[in-house]
């Protein structure tokens, strides 16, 4: 299945009100960062999550404010006058780029998928 704006809207309802042209533009940006040959069957999933991450980080118009895609585990929740607190993601020895990806739940899932991709050492 090809990743398009309708696919993103169905998979991530947070972006259901985002303009199709905006989503399509972010899909194009995400595609530049990925190689379909390397990602294989995980390409569509990786592309969808990277697109959602970029949309979420893009600010107003990227998604619905207050959506439940905050990175980090839920550490506290109160029902009366709803209040949630999220813990920090353990960035450990992540690169700066990976730490930026870990700033949303979508980016964290993208990183998880990326770890499933077998890597072959390059010999020069």
C-alpha positions as CSV (number, residue, x, y, z in Angstrom):
1,X,0.0,0.0,0.0
2,X,1.4,3.4,-0.9
3,X,1.6,6.0,1.7
4,X,-0.5,9.0,0.8
5,X,-2.5,11.7,2.7
6,X,-5.5,9.4,3.1
7,X,-3.3,6.6,4.6
8,X,-1.8,9.1,7.1
9,X,-5.2,10.4,8.1
10,X,-6.6,6.9,8.6
11,X,-3.6,5.7,10.5
12,X,-3.3,8.8,12.7
13,X,-6.7,10.4,13.4
14,X,-4.8,13.3,15.0
15,X,-4.1,14.6,11.5
16,X,-7.6,14.1,10.1
17,X,-8.3,17.8,9.8
18,X,-4.8,18.6,8.2
19,X,-4.9,19.7,4.6
20,X,-4.0,17.0,2.1
21,X,-1.4,19.2,0.4
22,X,0.4,19.7,3.7
23,X,0.5,16.0,4.5
24,X,1.6,15.2,1.0
25,X,4.5,17.8,1.3
26,X,5.6,16.1,4.5
27,X,5.5,12.7,2.9
28,X,7.8,14.0,0.2
29,X,10.2,15.3,2.9
30,X,10.2,12.0,4.7
31,X,10.9,10.1,1.5
32,X,14.1,11.9,1.1
33,X,15.3,10.5,4.4
34,X,14.5,6.9,3.5
35,X,15.6,4.3,1.0
36,X,12.9,1.9,0.0
37,X,15.4,-0.8,-1.0
38,X,17.0,-0.7,2.4
39,X,13.7,-0.6,4.3
40,X,12.1,-3.3,2.3
41,X,8.6,-4.4,3.5
42,X,8.9,-2.0,6.5
43,X,9.2,1.1,4.2
44,X,5.5,2.1,4.2
45,X,5.3,1.8,8.0
46,X,8.6,3.7,8.5
47,X,7.5,6.4,6.0
48,X,4.1,6.8,7.8
49,X,5.6,7.2,11.2
50,X,8.4,9.6,10.0
51,X,5.7,11.7,8.3
52,X,3.6,11.8,11.4
53,X,6.6,12.8,13.5
54,X,7.4,15.6,11.1
55,X,3.8,16.8,11.0
56,X,3.6,16.8,14.8
57,X,6.9,18.7,15.1
58,X,5.8,21.3,12.5
59,X,3.7,23.2,14.9
60,X,0.3,24.8,14.3
61,X,-1.5,23.1,11.4
62,X,0.6,20.0,11.8
63,X,-1.9,18.3,14.0
64,X,-4.5,18.8,16.7
65,X,-3.0,20.4,19.8
66,X,-3.2,18.2,22.8
67,X,-3.1,15.0,20.9
68,X,-1.8,11.9,22.7
69,X,1.5,11.6,20.9
70,X,3.7,13.0,23.6
71,X,7.0,11.1,23.9
72,X,7.8,9.3,27.0
73,X,5.9,7.0,29.3
74,X,2.8,8.2,31.2
75,X,3.9,8.6,34.8
76,X,0.8,10.3,36.3
77,X,-2.8,10.8,35.4
78,X,-5.7,12.5,37.3
79,X,-9.3,12.2,36.2
80,X,-10.9,15.2,37.8
81,X,-9.8,18.2,35.7
82,X,-7.7,15.9,33.6
83,X,-4.0,16.2,34.3
84,X,-1.3,14.0,32.7
85,X,2.5,13.9,33.3
86,X,5.0,12.1,31.0
87,X,8.4,10.9,31.9
88,X,11.5,11.6,29.9
89,X,12.6,9.2,27.2
90,X,16.0,7.6,28.1
91,X,18.2,9.0,25.3
92,X,21.2,7.1,26.5
93,X,23.8,7.2,23.7
94,X,21.4,8.4,21.0
95,X,22.8,10.7,18.3
96,X,21.4,14.2,18.2
97,X,19.2,13.3,15.2
98,X,17.8,10.2,17.0
99,X,17.1,12.3,20.1
100,X,15.1,14.7,18.0
101,X,13.1,11.7,16.6
102,X,12.5,10.5,20.2
103,X,10.7,13.8,20.9
104,X,7.4,12.3,19.7
105,X,5.7,9.0,20.0
106,X,5.7,8.7,16.2
107,X,9.5,9.3,16.1
108,X,10.0,6.6,18.8
109,X,8.1,4.1,16.7
110,X,10.1,5.1,13.6
111,X,13.3,4.4,15.6
112,X,11.9,1.1,16.7
113,X,11.1,0.1,13.1
114,X,14.6,1.3,11.9
115,X,16.3,-1.0,14.4
116,X,14.6,-4.0,12.7
117,X,16.4,-3.2,9.4
118,X,19.4,-5.4,9.0
119,X,22.5,-3.5,8.2
120,X,25.5,-4.7,6.2
121,X,28.9,-3.3,7.0
122,X,30.4,-1.3,4.1
123,X,33.9,-2.2,3.1
124,X,36.0,0.4,1.3
